[in-house]
Amino acid sequence: MAQATLDHIIVAAATLAQGCDYVESGLGVRPQTGGKHVLMGTHNALLKLGPRLFLEVLSVDPQAPAPARTRWFDLDEPRMRASLTDGPRLVHHVARTDDIEALASRSPTDLGEILQLTRGDFRWRITVPPDGHLPGRGLVPTLIQWSDARHPADGLADRGLSLVALAGEHPDPAPVRSALARLGLSDTVKVTYGQSPRLAAMIRTPRGIVTL
């Protein structure tokens, strides 16, 4: 039976430079330039967190034309845009699978349609709701299936960072926990009650454990 494995976590930012500054100030390491997502009008920078695991800084690409569809990860949502003017923050996590159709159909939370995307030489399929919202307010993962054995983390420099834990808070945690269980991620993301949805990552760095 298909299962999901944590693939990457996403820090959203009003600009890519602000996102990279935020990560560097917290972790002591600046993310590497990634590339552009033409379909979504976004661009990114990446930081290795372990084998086949990375942190992605994501923002709207000011040089790209407006996409024909709503951007992913709530980047067009007014409240998200307003919050990012106060500073970048961790907003979501993405889990990979070898059978994205089967796993998406198993999720009790609607993960959206399955799209084919590219960035440079990388090709993948990914779940994206038509309106671009974050499933489970960011606590239920987006699913991704890479087209071949290559993975973005393979080409990133090892800067001595590793993910220790990923945890979240939600005002109605039961449906979120149910979705995570159905995807095989109950031990990967621990979700407890909180007044507002929130995701936090504990990352081991050369100067100690830091929480984003």
C-alpha positions as CSV (number, residue, x, y, z in Angstrom):
1,M,0.0,0.0,0.0
2,A,1.3,3.4,-1.0
3,Q,2.7,5.6,1.8
4,A,4.0,9.1,2.0
5,T,7.4,10.3,3.2
6,L,8.3,13.8,4.1
7,D,10.0,15.5,1.2
8,H,10.3,19.1,2.0
9,I,9.0,22.0,4.1
10,I,8.1,25.4,2.7
11,V,8.9,28.9,4.0
12,A,6.8,31.4,2.2
13,A,8.0,35.0,1.8
14,A,6.9,38.3,0.2
15,T,10.2,38.2,-1.7
16,L,12.8,35.5,-2.2
17,A,15.5,37.7,-0.6
18,Q,13.5,38.3,2.5
19,G,12.9,34.5,2.8
20,C,16.5,33.7,2.4
21,D,17.5,36.4,5.0
22,Y,14.9,34.9,7.4
23,V,16.3,31.4,7.1
24,E,19.9,32.5,7.2
25,S,19.3,34.6,10.4
26,G,17.7,31.5,12.1
27,L,19.8,28.6,10.8
28,G,23.1,30.4,10.1
29,V,23.1,29.1,6.5
30,R,21.8,30.9,3.4
31,P,19.6,28.8,1.0
32,Q,20.9,28.1,-2.5
33,T,19.2,29.6,-5.6
34,G,16.7,27.1,-7.1
35,G,14.7,28.2,-10.1
36,K,11.4,29.2,-11.5
37,H,8.0,27.5,-11.6
38,V,6.6,28.9,-14.9
39,L,3.1,27.5,-14.4
40,M,2.7,29.2,-11.0
41,G,4.7,32.4,-11.5
42,T,6.9,31.6,-8.5
43,H,10.6,31.0,-7.8
44,N,12.5,29.4,-5.0
45,A,15.7,28.7,-3.0
46,L,16.7,25.5,-1.3
47,L,18.5,24.2,1.7
48,K,19.4,20.5,2.4
49,L,18.0,19.0,5.7
50,G,19.1,15.5,5.1
51,P,19.0,12.7,2.5
52,R,16.1,13.5,0.1
53,L,14.9,16.2,2.4
54,F,15.1,20.0,2.0
55,L,13.7,23.4,3.0
56,E,12.2,25.4,0.3
57,V,11.9,29.2,0.4
58,L,9.1,30.2,-2.0
59,S,7.8,33.5,-3.2
60,V,6.0,35.1,-6.1
61,D,8.5,35.8,-9.0
62,P,8.2,39.6,-9.7
63,Q,9.7,39.0,-13.2
64,A,7.2,36.4,-14.2
65,P,3.9,37.1,-15.9
66,A,0.8,36.5,-13.8
67,P,-0.2,32.9,-14.2
68,A,-3.5,31.8,-15.8
69,R,-4.5,30.0,-12.6
70,T,-4.4,30.8,-8.9
71,R,-0.9,30.3,-7.4
72,W,-0.2,27.4,-5.1
73,F,0.3,27.4,-1.3
74,D,-2.1,30.3,-0.7
75,L,0.4,32.8,-2.2
76,D,-2.5,34.7,-3.9
77,E,-4.7,34.6,-0.8
78,P,-5.1,38.2,0.7
79,R,-4.6,37.1,4.3
80,M,-1.4,35.2,3.4
81,R,-0.1,38.2,1.4
82,A,-0.8,40.5,4.4
83,S,0.9,38.1,6.9
84,L,4.0,37.8,4.7
85,T,4.4,41.6,4.7
86,D,5.2,41.1,8.4
87,G,7.8,38.6,7.6
88,P,8.5,35.1,6.1
89,R,7.2,32.0,7.9
90,L,7.0,28.3,7.7
91,V,3.6,27.5,6.1
92,H,3.5,23.9,4.8
93,H,5.0,20.5,4.2
94,V,5.2,18.3,1.1
95,A,5.3,14.5,1.2
96,R,6.4,12.3,-1.7
97,T,4.9,9.1,-2.9
98,D,5.4,6.5,-5.7
99,D,1.6,6.4,-6.4
100,I,0.2,9.9,-6.1
101,E,-3.3,8.9,-7.5
102,A,-3.8,6.1,-4.9
103,L,-2.6,8.2,-2.0
104,A,-4.5,11.3,-2.9
105,S,-7.7,9.3,-3.2
106,R,-7.1,7.9,0.3
107,S,-6.9,11.3,1.9
108,P,-10.1,12.4,3.7
109,T,-9.0,16.0,3.1
110,D,-9.3,17.0,-0.5
111,L,-5.8,17.7,-1.9
112,G,-6.9,19.0,-5.2
113,E,-6.0,18.1,-8.8
114,I,-2.8,16.4,-9.8
115,L,-0.7,18.7,-12.0
116,Q,2.5,18.1,-14.0
117,L,5.2,20.7,-13.2
118,T,8.8,21.4,-14.1
119,R,11.7,23.5,-12.8
120,G,14.8,23.3,-14.9
121,D,15.5,19.6,-15.5
122,F,13.2,18.4,-12.7
123,R,9.8,17.0,-13.5
124,W,7.1,16.0,-11.0
125,R,3.4,15.6,-10.4
126,I,1.9,17.4,-7.5
127,T,-1.5,17.9,-5.8
128,V,-2.8,21.5,-6.0
129,P,-6.3,22.7,-5.1
130,P,-7.8,24.8,-8.0
131,D,-8.0,27.8,-5.7
132,G,-4.5,27.3,-4.4
133,H,-5.4,26.9,-0.7
134,L,-3.2,25.0,1.8
135,P,-4.9,21.6,2.7
136,G,-5.7,21.5,6.4
137,R,-4.5,25.2,6.7
138,G,-1.0,23.9,5.9
139,L,-1.0,20.9,8.3
140,V,-2.2,18.3,5.8
141,P,0.6,17.8,3.2
142,T,0.7,18.4,-0.5
143,L,1.7,15.2,-2.3
144,I,4.5,15.0,-4.8
145,Q,5.7,12.3,-7.1
146,W,9.1,12.9,-8.8
147,S,9.4,11.7,-12.4
148,D,12.7,9.8,-11.9
149,A,15.2,8.8,-9.2
150,R,16.8,12.3,-9.1
151,H,15.9,14.5,-6.2
152,P,16.6,18.2,-5.6
153,A,18.3,17.5,-2.2
154,D,20.9,15.3,-4.0
155,G,22.6,18.4,-5.6
156,L,22.5,20.6,-2.5
157,A,25.5,21.2,-0.3
158,D,25.5,19.5,3.1
159,R,25.7,22.4,5.6
160,G,25.3,20.3,8.8
161,L,21.5,20.8,9.1
162,S,18.9,18.1,9.9
163,L,15.2,18.1,10.7
164,V,14.6,17.0,14.3
165,A,10.8,17.2,14.4
166,L,7.8,18.7,12.7
167,A,4.8,19.7,14.8
168,G,1.6,21.7,14.3
169,E,-1.4,23.2,16.1
170,H,-5.0,23.4,14.8
171,P,-8.3,24.5,16.4
172,D,-9.9,21.2,15.1
173,P,-7.0,18.8,15.2
174,A,-9.0,15.5,14.8
175,P,-9.6,15.7,11.0
176,V,-5.9,16.7,10.5
177,R,-4.7,13.8,12.5
178,S,-7.0,11.5,10.5
179,A,-5.6,12.7,7.2
180,L,-2.1,12.3,8.4
181,A,-2.8,8.8,9.6
182,R,-4.4,7.8,6.2
183,L,-1.2,9.0,4.5
184,G,1.1,7.2,6.9
185,L,2.5,10.4,8.5
186,S,1.2,10.2,12.1
187,D,4.7,9.8,13.4
188,T,6.1,12.5,11.1
189,V,3.9,15.4,12.0
190,K,2.5,15.7,15.6
191,V,-0.6,17.9,15.7
192,T,-2.2,19.3,18.9
193,Y,-4.9,21.8,19.7
194,G,-4.2,25.5,19.2
195,Q,-6.3,28.5,18.6
196,S,-4.8,29.2,15.2
197,P,-3.3,26.8,12.6
198,R,0.5,26.8,13.0
199,L,3.4,24.6,11.8
200,A,6.8,24.5,13.4
201,A,10.0,22.8,12.4
202,M,12.8,22.0,14.9
203,I,16.1,21.9,13.0
204,R,19.5,20.9,14.3
205,T,22.2,23.3,13.2
206,P,26.0,23.6,14.0
207,R,25.0,26.1,16.7
208,G,22.2,24.1,18.3
209,I,18.5,23.3,17.7
210,V,16.5,26.2,16.1
211,T,12.7,26.3,15.6
212,L,11.2,27.9,12.5
